[in-house]
Amino acid sequence: MNLIQKDKQYVWHPFTQAKTANDPLVIVKGKDAWVYDENGKKYLDANSSWWTIIHGHGNTYIADKINQQFLTLDHSVFAGVTHPKAIESAQKIVNILPDNFSKVFFSDNGSTAVEVALKMVFQYWYNKGVHKKKIIAIEGSYHGDTFGSMSVSQRGYFNQPFEHLFFEVDFIPFPTSDNIDNVLKKMKTLVNSEQVAGFIFEPLVQGASGMRMYAPKILDQLLQIAKSKNVLCIADEVMTGFYRTGTMFAINQIQEKPDIICLSKGITGGVLPIGFTIATQTIFDAFLSDDTTKALLHGHSFTANPISCSAVCANIELLQQKKIQQQISNIVKQHQLFALEIKQHPMVAEVRQTGTILAIELHNQAGTTYFSNLKDKAYQYFIQRGLLLRPLGNVIFINPPYCISKNELEFAYQIITDFLNN
Ligand SMILES: Cc1ncc(COP(=O)(O)O)c(C=O)c1O
């Protein structure tokens, strides 16, 4: 049996209809911006393996740190116990966040980081004896696949079977310069009900809905309204964190300060799973009591896994290097030039860029939907030419590892241009 036959026999893939799906690509190796299949063919990993691998594959600095950590302490319980890398990674993260953030809660991935944030919000009000149970989210959002994170994500085909189990969420329209007055009006009406416990958002870039972007000024206005009624604000930076938007965090581009931030994906350089939910001291203090049930009674077997925490430290050390800062700013500039060029193309409806994320939305009668068949056509076209890039519906986007070279980015741009020409 070859690997694909074995895969079919034993494996259940995410977001995949196994009956109709093409055979998966068998990736056996990764180095820097490239991954290699079992026949030795290489593919440029232009979306950083689901937006995670921010320094590319096989980064030797991270490899050394996680190897050392494995040999020092591979894992430990985290209730009643702590360890140096949990403390160091928490301190490093708090030091690079806006100064209102204070305490790190560890979990396993982006969905659990959001789940924890929602539990913090609900229990914050519960502990205070205040009856506030609603959450506001933005239409089109994606916050993960656990029940809480699904509840605050766009409702539809992805989560329909579970909808009866979701809690109450009010969705405001995705804000644009055209509808902003109405969006702000709706936000005001909702928070004025005094029923709203929290507001969750993907700051500046909504990832899974097609890399949709909105201005920092708009986000500031939404946060001002939320904060005027003590609504706790959750910035889900699972995708946008660690320079994706050109700054360490997207929230560095706004004036208002959220109360909770969720981080994952690139936090370990994308090589190991972990989720961080970081809260203000005010939120943390609301859980202090002589009554144990007022504590956040939540945890996972792998909470604060030392090897993952060591990768978090290594990632932050790398991001603070001048060389990597320069690489990030080179990507931003190179994207800007290509954006100017490609937006003239007759197939292109809109080109958007925030930091290192470049999105090219194609004309498509069906609109921007995940199931657009353009996505499959484009994906196959790119794969044949050695470019690993999974479009979101009719949106082709590049979200590359920061080690990508000028020539490698040109290679991706050229294949995208050829696809549009064809
Ligand atoms: C903004 C955002 N939040 C949460 C998640 C969920 O993260 P994970 O896939 O690690 O559970 C994602 C995943 O794409 C995301 O983009």
PDBQT file of the ligand as one rigid body, heavy atoms in Angstrom, charges set to zero:
ROOT
HETATM    1  C1  LIG A 501      -8.772  34.540  13.829  1.00  0.00    +0.000 C 
HETATM    2  C2  LIG A 501      -8.741  33.090  14.185  1.00  0.00    +0.000 A 
HETATM    3  N1  LIG A 501      -9.146  32.706  15.403  1.00  0.00    +0.000 NA
HETATM    4  C3  LIG A 501      -9.128  31.416  15.768  1.00  0.00    +0.000 A 
HETATM    5  C4  LIG A 501      -8.714  30.443  14.903  1.00  0.00    +0.000 A 
HETATM    6  C5  LIG A 501      -8.716  29.014  15.340  1.00  0.00    +0.000 C 
HETATM    7  O1  LIG A 501      -7.411  28.580  15.539  1.00  0.00    +0.000 OA
HETATM    8  P1  LIG A 501      -7.059  27.016  15.553  1.00  0.00    +0.000 P 
HETATM    9  O2  LIG A 501      -7.205  26.554  14.134  1.00  0.00    +0.000 OA
HETATM   10  O3  LIG A 501      -5.648  26.956  16.017  1.00  0.00    +0.000 OA
HETATM   11  O4  LIG A 501      -8.001  26.347  16.468  1.00  0.00    +0.000 OA
HETATM   12  C6  LIG A 501      -8.295  30.797  13.618  1.00  0.00    +0.000 A 
HETATM   13  C7  LIG A 501      -7.860  29.772  12.672  1.00  0.00    +0.000 C 
HETATM   14  O5  LIG A 501      -7.698  29.989  11.501  1.00  0.00    +0.000 OA
HETATM   15  C8  LIG A 501      -8.312  32.159  13.249  1.00  0.00    +0.000 A 
HETATM   16  O6  LIG A 501      -7.922  32.563  12.041  1.00  0.00    +0.000 OA
ENDROOT
TORSDOF 0
